[in-house]
Amino acid sequence: MKKRKNIITVAIDSPAAAGAGTQAKLISKNYNLFYLDTGKIYRYIGKLKLDNKKKFTYSLIKKKINKIRLNNLKKKSLLSDEVALSASEIAKDQRIRLIVHKFQQRCAYNPPKKYKGSVLDGRDIITIQMKDAMFKFYITASLKVRARRRFNEYLKLSKKITYNDVLKSLRNRDKSDKERKYGPLKKTKDSILINTTKLSKKASFKKIKAIMDKKLNY
């Protein structure tokens, strides 16, 4: 695959609800980078499986993902625990990961010309998708803090769910993400750790921006 030259590439990995998506959006806006939430792609496919249990095939996935519109990834229907668990399961399938990998590579290294580069966040971005990224961040937070954040998100969506249910779901999701055979979630030696447990969104971004500005000579 031919890659655009001299672009800014940012790779972010994190467990669920650690704040990576928020930081990726802030990075995207500040540096004019194309943003892709890779986890939403797996959620999209996870929902595809739930909606097409008898007709869920690799051909269907290829057909749908090649026609995917990024605004489809913003649908509230992708935020349910059922979809999240389905996404975590299908993410273990190597053939599905290869299909998604090719799509993500295009987004990462051939973003639309109006952008100065790209920023992707997910579970295997720093380890597989963008191993040679200019910036590699591993964003995390304590399980209880992440559960509280996700619970508050659900409350805003008027979802009937308890904090303990969210805590249990995230604990299971963490286990699945870290123990899967292909592309498990893990921090690499060359990635920068950003722990958001005690940091606000603004403080977290300020920390990331300082690191990026120094290297970019801004």
Secondary structure, DSSP 8 states (H G I E B T S, - for coil): ----SS-EEEEEE--TTSSHHHHHHHHHHHHT-EEEEHHHHHHHHHHHHHH-TTT--HHHHHHHHHT--GGGGG-GGGGSHHHHHHHHHHTT-HHHHHHHHHHHHHHHHS--TTSSEEEEEESSIIIIITTT-SEEEEEE--HHHHHHHHHHHHHHTT----HHHHHHHHHHHHHHHHH-SSS-----TTSEEEE-TT--HHHHHHHHHHHHHHHHT-
